[in-house]
């Protein structure tokens, strides 16, 4: 199943070493210059979450890399916070989690997941076609992609600043309407893929955008479609799924998969 880096906890870091990739790190750096992970030295310990009521309502199940069920965690009627060190359920070795990363809470008899203010966010596995908004991020395999659209002058690769000065930029065909950016760090882009047609296929072996070296991407993995003013994303029956970062609280149905940091869960409300 999908994992951002690995299902194994990162090894303990030695001084001057990234605990995720092992690369040498500078003492005054907040993020690893090699993989972009937050450095252990810059970690801030978060205050513990508020006590729970003790009334169990449901559970979430941790998914192992082979797709089998791992540990199950009970959910409290008053709410359950997931995090690295400040939640009710904590994963202290997962540097991709914030101290308090996500909250699972019940509204009447329905379980909702709320993304808290974090760097890496919370992702939900697509079950059906979903509409994307500019700035939305999604995952296929190990790839983290951000969707953006061009403005009125963007089709020429140009734009105006606040004074009305035309910025220099490489010219683009007028058929270009958007792009996908491959994110590799907090503010780093590796590759950008322009969107020119109404359908853009993403895969490992076939498609308009391919990631041949990512074994977690299926041969034909996902489809991005533009219809009028709407852009939608659809999983094409991939083995590991397609995950979209959520912006606001989302209702969870039985069997939904939630990705937070390196942890993949199945909801069993």
N, C-alpha and C positions, 0 to 999 in steps of 0.2 A: 504494500500500500504506500501511498504518498507520504514522504517525510521530507522536510526542507533540507536537511543535511544527512542525518543518520538517526537510527533508532537508539543507538548506544549513547549513554551519557558522555559528554566531552570529558577527556582526561583532566585531572587537576593541573592547573597551570604552574609552571615554574616562573620565578621572577623574570620579567622581560620576555615572556612568551604568551602567545594567544592560546587560550584554553580550548578553542574550537579547531583551528587548523595547525597550531603549533609553530606558526611563523614568529620570528623575532619581532618585538614590539617596543616602541619608545615609551618611556615612563610617563611622559606628559600627553600621550595620545589617548583619546577616549574610545576610538575604534581601531580595529586591526587594519593596517594598510593593505593587507593581502586579501582577506575575505570580507572585511567590513563588519565583523562581529564586535559587539561591545567588549572592551577589555575588562578582565576581572578586577583590576586595580581601581577602575572607575565605578564599580558597582555601589549603589546606594541601598542600604537595607531599609525595607519598607515596614511601617508599623503593622502589626498583625491585624487581621480582619476582626470585625465585631463577633462576639459569641453567637452561636446558632441556637435555635429553639430546641433542637433534639428530636423534632418530629420529621420522620423520613417520608418524602413524597415520591421519589423516583431515583434514577441513577444514570450515570454515564459510564461507558465502558471504554477503556483504553485499547486501541487497536495496535497489534504488533505489526512488524514489517511484512510478515508473511500473510497478513490479512486475518489472522486468528484473533480471538478475544483475549485481552490481557486482564489487568486488574479492573474491578468495578468499584466505583465511588458513589456513595449514597448522597442524594441531594436533600437539603433541608427545606422544610416548608417556608422558612423565613428568608431563604436565599443562600446561595453558595458562590463564593468567589474563588476563581482559579488564578494562580499566580506563581511567581518564582519563590517568594518568601513572605508575602503579606496576605495570602489567601487562606481559605479553609482547606483547600486542596493545593499543595505546593509541589513544585518540581525544581528544587534548588540548583540542580546542575544544568538547567536549560537556560542559557544566556540569551535566547531569543524571546523569552518571556519577560514581561515587566513584573515588578513586585506584585501588583494587583492588575491582572490582565483582562479578565472577563467575568461577568456575573451571570449566573443562571438563577432565575427566579420565576415563581409561579404567579400568574394572573388568573384567578379562579382556578380552573383545572388545566390550564395551558402553560407549558414551559416556554420561557423566552430566554434568549441569550442576548446580553448587552455588551458590546465592545467598550472597554474603558479607554482612557486616554493613554495610548501606548504607541511606541514606534512601529511595531510590526503588525499590529491589528489582529483581527479574527476573521477567518475564512469559512465559508459554508460550501459544501459540495453541491454542485448543480444536479438537480433531479430533472428539471425541465428548462426550456429556454428562458433566459433572464435578460432584461433590458439593462444596458450599460449607460452610465453617465460619464461625461468627460472627467478624467482624473481617477476613475475606478481602476483598481488593481485586481489582477486575477493570476492564478497559478495553473500551469500545465506542466506536469512532471516537476523538475527542479527549477523551472523557469518562472520568474516573477515578472509579469508584464503590466504596463500601465497604458490605458487607453486615453487618447487625447484627440480633439478635433482642431482643425485650422480655422482661423477667423476669416473675415472677408478678403483680406489680402494674403492669407496664409497659403493659398494655392500657388503663389509665386515665390513662396519661401521668404516673404518680406512682411514687415509690420511697422506701424507708426509708434513712436514714443510719446510721452505726455506732452511734448512741445510740438508734435506734428511732424517731426523729422523721420524720414523713411530710413529704417535700419537696413544695413547691408545684409545680404543673405543669398545663398545659392538658389537659382531659379528652379522651380518645380513645375511639372505639367499642371494645367488647369484642372485635370481630372482627379488630382490628389485632394482628398477630403479629410483625412485623419492619419494617425500613426499609432503604432504600438512601440513602446520603449522597453527594452530589456534592462531591468534594474538589478544592479549588482552590489549596491551599498546604500546607505542612508540618503545620499544625494548623487549617486553615480549611475550613469547609463552606459551600458556596453555597446548595444546596437539599437538602431531605430529602424522600423519597417513602415514605409508609407503605405497607406490604404488608398487604392484607386478604383476598385470595383465594388459591386454590391455584395459580393461574397468573398471571404478570405478564409481559406482552409489552413489549419495549423496541425503539424504532425512531425513525426520523426523521419519517415521515409518519403511521404508524399504530402503535397500541399503548397500553398503560396509562401508560407513561412515554415521552415523546417529546422529542427534541432537534432541533427544526426547523431550527436554524441551523448544525448540524454536518454538513458535506458528506461527512464520512468515515463517518457512520452510514447504514446502508441503510434503506430504507423500513420494513421489518420485519427487525430485526437479531438479537435474542436473546430467549430465553425462560427465565424463572425459575420453577421448579416446586417446590411443597411436597407431599411425599408422606409422611404419618405424621410421623416425626421427622427426615426427610431433606429437604434443600433442594438442588436441582441447577440448574446453568446449562447452557444449550445454545445453540450458534450456529445460526442459521436460514439458513445459506447466504449470509451477508453477503459483500460484496465485499472488505472489509478485515479481516474476522475479529474474533473475540472473544478477549481475552487475560486470563488469570488469573495473579495474582502467586503464585509458588510459595514455600512456607515451608521446604522441605527439599530435599535432592538429588533430582533427577528424571532418570530414564532418557530419553535422546533417541533417537528412531527416525529413520531416513532421511526427510528432507523436513519434519521438525518446524521450526517457526518460533519463535525466541527473540527477545524484545524487551528490550534493556538500554539505559537512557538514551534517546537518540534513534536508537540503532542497531538495525536489524532484520536478523536473520541467519536463514539456512536451514542446518540441520545436514546434513552429508554425511559421516557417520562412516566 
